[in-house]
Amino acid sequence: MKNLIAAVVFVVSMFGATNTAFSQNKIGYISTEELIGTMPEAEKANAQLQDYQSSLQQQGQEYYRELNEKDSIFQQDSSKLSPAAKELRRNDLIALYQKVQGWNQTMQQKVQEKSQELIVPIRAKAFDVIKTVAKEAGYSYVLEAGSVLVGPPGDDILPLVKKKMGIVTPAPKQAPAGVKPKQ
C-alpha cells in the first residue's frame, strides 16, 4: 500500500513538474519564404537564374532555327537527291526534331537544378540566423508560420531575424499632411 501511494505521489509530482517545464517554453513563428525573399542574396540568385534561363532559351531558339533551315534545304533539294541520300537527310532531320522536342524538358530540368544549387546556401544562412536568434531570445520552438494551422500563441520572430541579418524593412508610406486615410 505504501508503495502504491508513493508511486501515485511520484506520478502526480512528475506531471506537475512537466507542466511547469512546458509552460516556460517560448514559441515563435516565422515565414522562411518571406525572409528568404527579402535577403539580398536571393535577389542576386534570382537574377543569375533568369540569366541562365535566358541563355538556355537562346540555345533552344538556335536548335529551332537549325531545324527550320535544314528542313527548308531538304524541301528544296529533295527532288535532286537519290533515295539513299534522301533517307540519310530525313533521318538527320528526325534526330534534330527529337533533339528540339526534348530541349524544353531538358531546359526545365537544368533550370530546376540551377535553382536548387543557388537556393541551398541561402536557405542554410537563413536557418542558421533563425537558430541564433531563437537561442538568443530564449525560444524553445520556432515553427514555420505557413504550416501551422492551430497552435499555441507565439511570437513572430521575422523582425528579429531581419534585424540580425541587417535587412532593413521600409516603413509604410504615410499620407501627406492634411490628407485623411481612407477607412
C-alpha positions as CSV (number, residue, x, y, z in Angstrom):
1,M,0.0,0.0,0.0
2,K,2.8,2.4,0.9
3,N,4.4,1.6,-2.5
4,L,1.2,2.4,-4.3
5,I,0.8,5.8,-2.5
6,A,4.5,6.6,-3.2
7,A,4.0,5.8,-6.9
8,V,0.9,8.0,-7.2
9,V,2.7,10.9,-5.4
10,F,5.6,10.4,-7.7
11,V,3.5,10.4,-10.9
12,V,1.5,13.4,-9.7
13,S,4.7,15.3,-9.0
14,M,6.1,14.4,-12.4
15,F,3.0,15.8,-14.1
16,G,3.3,19.0,-12.1
17,A,7.0,19.4,-12.9
18,T,6.3,18.6,-16.6
19,N,3.5,21.2,-16.8
20,T,5.7,23.9,-15.3
21,A,8.5,23.0,-17.7
22,F,6.3,23.1,-20.7
23,S,4.7,26.4,-19.6
24,Q,8.1,28.0,-19.6
25,N,8.8,27.3,-23.3
26,K,8.7,30.2,-25.7
27,I,7.3,29.6,-29.1
28,G,8.0,31.7,-32.2
29,Y,6.8,31.6,-35.7
30,I,8.5,32.7,-38.9
31,S,7.8,32.7,-42.6
32,T,11.0,31.5,-44.1
33,E,9.9,32.2,-47.6
34,E,9.2,35.8,-46.7
35,L,12.6,36.0,-45.0
36,I,14.5,34.5,-48.0
37,G,12.6,36.7,-50.4
38,T,13.9,39.8,-48.6
39,M,17.5,38.7,-48.5
40,P,19.9,40.4,-50.9
41,E,21.4,37.1,-51.8
42,A,18.0,35.9,-53.0
43,E,17.7,38.8,-55.4
44,K,21.2,38.1,-56.8
45,A,20.4,34.4,-57.1
46,N,17.1,35.2,-58.9
47,A,19.0,37.5,-61.4
48,Q,21.5,34.7,-62.0
49,L,18.8,32.2,-62.6
50,Q,17.0,34.4,-65.0
51,D,20.3,34.9,-67.0
52,Y,20.8,31.2,-67.0
53,Q,17.3,30.5,-68.2
54,S,17.7,33.2,-71.0
55,S,20.8,31.5,-72.2
56,L,19.1,28.1,-72.3
57,Q,16.2,29.6,-74.2
58,Q,18.5,31.1,-76.7
59,Q,20.1,27.7,-77.2
60,G,16.7,26.3,-77.8
61,Q,15.9,29.0,-80.4
62,E,19.2,28.1,-82.2
63,Y,18.0,24.5,-82.3
64,Y,14.7,25.6,-83.8
65,R,16.5,27.8,-86.3
66,E,18.8,25.0,-87.4
67,L,15.9,22.6,-87.8
68,N,14.0,25.1,-89.9
69,E,17.0,25.8,-92.1
70,K,17.8,22.1,-92.7
71,D,14.1,21.4,-93.4
72,S,13.9,24.2,-96.0
73,I,17.1,22.9,-97.7
74,F,15.7,19.4,-97.6
75,Q,12.5,20.5,-99.2
76,Q,14.4,22.4,-102.0
77,D,16.9,19.6,-102.7
78,S,14.7,16.5,-102.1
79,S,13.8,16.2,-105.8
80,K,17.5,16.2,-106.8
81,L,18.6,13.7,-104.2
82,S,18.9,9.9,-104.6
83,P,16.7,7.8,-102.4
84,A,19.6,6.8,-100.2
85,A,20.7,10.5,-99.7
86,K,17.0,11.4,-99.0
87,E,16.8,8.8,-96.3
88,L,20.0,10.0,-94.7
89,R,18.9,13.6,-94.6
90,R,15.4,12.6,-93.4
91,N,17.0,10.6,-90.5
92,D,19.1,13.7,-89.7
93,L,16.0,15.8,-89.6
94,I,14.2,13.4,-87.4
95,A,17.1,13.3,-85.0
96,L,17.3,17.1,-84.9
97,Y,13.5,17.3,-84.4
98,Q,13.7,14.9,-81.5
99,K,16.5,17.0,-80.0
100,V,14.4,20.1,-80.3
101,Q,11.4,18.4,-78.8
102,G,13.4,17.2,-75.8
103,W,15.1,20.5,-75.3
104,N,12.2,22.1,-73.4
105,Q,12.2,19.2,-70.9
106,T,16.0,19.4,-70.6
107,M,15.9,23.1,-70.1
108,Q,13.3,22.9,-67.3
109,Q,15.4,20.2,-65.6
110,K,18.5,22.3,-65.8
111,V,16.7,25.4,-64.5
112,Q,15.4,23.4,-61.6
113,E,18.9,22.1,-60.8
114,K,20.4,25.6,-61.0
115,S,17.7,26.9,-58.8
116,Q,18.4,24.3,-56.1
117,E,22.2,25.0,-56.4
118,L,21.6,28.7,-55.8
119,I,19.0,28.4,-53.0
120,V,20.7,25.9,-50.8
121,P,23.3,28.2,-49.4
122,I,20.7,31.0,-48.9
123,R,18.4,28.7,-47.0
124,A,21.3,27.4,-44.9
125,K,22.2,31.0,-44.0
126,A,18.6,31.9,-43.1
127,F,18.2,28.8,-40.9
128,D,21.5,29.5,-39.1
129,V,20.4,33.0,-38.3
130,I,16.9,31.8,-37.2
131,K,18.6,29.3,-34.8
132,T,20.9,32.0,-33.5
133,V,18.0,34.5,-32.9
134,A,15.9,31.7,-31.3
135,K,18.7,30.8,-28.9
136,E,19.5,34.5,-28.1
137,A,15.8,35.4,-27.5
138,G,15.1,32.2,-25.5
139,Y,12.7,30.5,-27.9
140,S,12.4,26.7,-27.4
141,Y,10.4,26.2,-30.6
142,V,10.3,28.1,-33.9
143,L,7.6,26.9,-36.3
144,E,7.1,27.7,-39.9
145,A,4.2,30.2,-39.9
146,G,2.5,28.9,-43.1
147,S,2.4,25.3,-42.0
148,V,0.8,25.7,-38.5
149,L,-3.0,25.6,-38.7
150,V,-3.6,25.6,-35.0
151,G,-1.0,26.2,-32.4
152,P,-0.3,27.9,-29.1
153,P,0.2,31.6,-29.0
154,G,3.6,32.6,-30.1
155,D,5.7,35.5,-31.4
156,D,6.5,36.4,-35.0
157,I,10.3,36.4,-35.0
158,L,10.7,37.6,-38.6
159,P,11.5,41.2,-37.5
160,L,14.2,39.9,-35.1
161,V,15.8,37.7,-37.7
162,K,15.7,40.6,-40.3
163,K,17.4,42.9,-37.8
164,K,20.1,40.3,-37.0
165,M,20.7,39.9,-40.8
166,G,20.8,43.7,-41.3
167,I,17.8,43.6,-43.6
168,V,16.0,47.0,-43.5
169,T,12.3,46.9,-44.0
170,P,11.0,50.1,-45.4
171,A,8.5,51.9,-43.3
172,P,4.9,52.0,-44.6
173,K,4.1,55.1,-46.6
174,Q,2.2,57.7,-44.7
175,A,-0.3,60.1,-46.2
176,P,0.8,63.7,-46.7
177,A,-0.1,66.2,-44.0
178,G,-3.7,67.3,-44.1
179,V,-4.9,64.1,-46.0
180,K,-7.1,61.7,-44.1
181,P,-6.5,58.0,-44.8
182,K,-9.5,56.1,-46.1
183,Q,-11.3,53.9,-43.7
